[in-house]
Amino acid sequence: MEPLVVIPARGGSKGVPRKNVKKLAGKPLINYTTEIAREIFDDEIICVSTDDREIKKVAEQQGLKVPFLRPKHLASDTTGMREVLQHALEYYEKERFQIDTVILLQPTSPLRRIKHVKEAIELYKQGLDRVVSVKETSANPYYLLYEENEQGYLEKCKKGNFKRRQDCPKVWEVNGAVYVINAESLRRDDYKNKKVVKYEMDELSSIDIDTKLDWAIAEKLLKD
């Protein structure tokens, strides 16, 4: 049994068009993730799941094999990550791989480091269903976040009698950098399993590129 490393990279990004192949601080965004994956894992278990021929070409120029293009119905704005992972898992298992763990590395986390991936995997080995990388959120729902009630008035998202932000319980925000997932839960379509723990990362390493501002911040940090 072995892991499957999935790097999902569709061509139709909206916030930063063509971001997966756009050069960030001198190299395509996706390369930051493929390079880290290749430092840790054998090429044959690294799956770049894409619907886009240019992304496929960029990955192959790094030395990876991209044996399929993801079907269009799995590359829309409404496609869930679970379906993308299930597709990759099914493809590689048909190639006679026996997979027990899926490691998801999204290419929008260029400041993720090798140690983050390795430490998340070590944490997963404690008999867990899933490890999810997070950062401590700066927008604590006990203190800063509100929603409208039926009358249109603002109410706190989480009830609590806290006078200072520092007194509120810590709340974690998924940063998208590393997921380590029990493959059997994907086969059973049981993605929301119970033994899920966090792997905490610092704020800078947690930058997830979704907007042009995210891009500008990441580029500045990488150049510095």
Secondary structure, DSSP 8 states (H G I E B T S, - for coil): -EEEEEEE--S--SSSTTTTTSEETTEEHHHHHHHHHHHHS-GGGEEEE-S-HHHHHHHHHTT--------GGGSSTT--HHHHHHHHHHHHHHTT--EEEEEE--TT-TT--HHHHHHHHHHHTTT-SEEEEEEE-SS-TTTT-EEE-TTS-EEESS----SSGGGS---EEEEEEEEEEEHHHHHTT--S-S-EEEEE--TTTT----SHHHHHHHHHHHH-
